[in-house]
Amino acid sequence: MPSYDFPDDLLHAQRAWYATYRQLAQEANPSQTTVLRRTLQRLSVRIATHPYWATIPGRAPAARMALKQHTWEPSPAEARR
């Protein structure tokens, strides 16, 4: 599997997406779920339209999967919450 040099802001956005998704899965308050869903939408757009994807034409789908795999585990700071 090729190695990708993801920019820090892209890694942060994907980690934030997963953290928000995990929060949403545990949230019972309907007004808070709306906020979390909107956050997921904004993060999804930020990730999907990031300029990094244009730098790897033809390999973007594999790189997107690599990004997801790389950021799947919660960061140490997130794990402490």
N, C-alpha and C positions, 0 to 999 in steps of 0.2 A: 504494500500500500504506500503510495507516495506521501511525502511529508509536506505539509503546508505551513506557511509562515503567516498565520492569521494576525491581523492588526488587533491591538489591545481593545479598541472600542467595539470591534465586532465580537470578540470573545466576551466582553462585558455585557453586551446586548443579549447574546445567546444565553449566558448564565442568568441574567435578569429575567429572560423569558421563562426559563425553567423554574426559577424561584417563584415567579408570579403564578405559573401554572400549578405548582404544588400548593400555594396558598389558596388558589381558587378551588382546588379539589377538597380542601378542608373547611371552606367558608360556608356558614349557614345563613348569614345575613344577606338578604336579596339586594339591598342597596350597595353593599360592599362587593358582591359578585359583579355588579354592573361596572364598578370602578376597575376591578381586576380584569374583566373582559376587555374594557377599553385600553387598559395598559398592554394587554397581550396584542391587541390589534396594532397599536403604535410600535411596539417592539418588533412585531412581524414585518411591518413595512420597513423599519430601519434596517433589519437584517436582510430582507430580500432585495432592497435597493442599494445596498452598500457598494461603493465603488470597487471594492476588492474583487468582486465577482467578474468584473470586466478584465481583470489582469490575468485570468486563467481560462481563456476561451476553450471550449470543448471539454474542460474538466470540471466545470462548475458543479454538476450534480454530485460527483464523487467528493469534491471539496465540501459541499454542504453537508453531506453525511459525515465526513471527517470532523467538521466543526461540531455537529451534534454529539458525536461520540466523545470528542475531546472535552465537552462542557457538561456532559450528562451528570456527573457526580457533583454534589453540592461543594462549593468552595469551603475551606476551613472556617471562614467567618460565618457563612450561612449555616453550616452544620452546628455551630455553637448556639444558634438561636433556639 
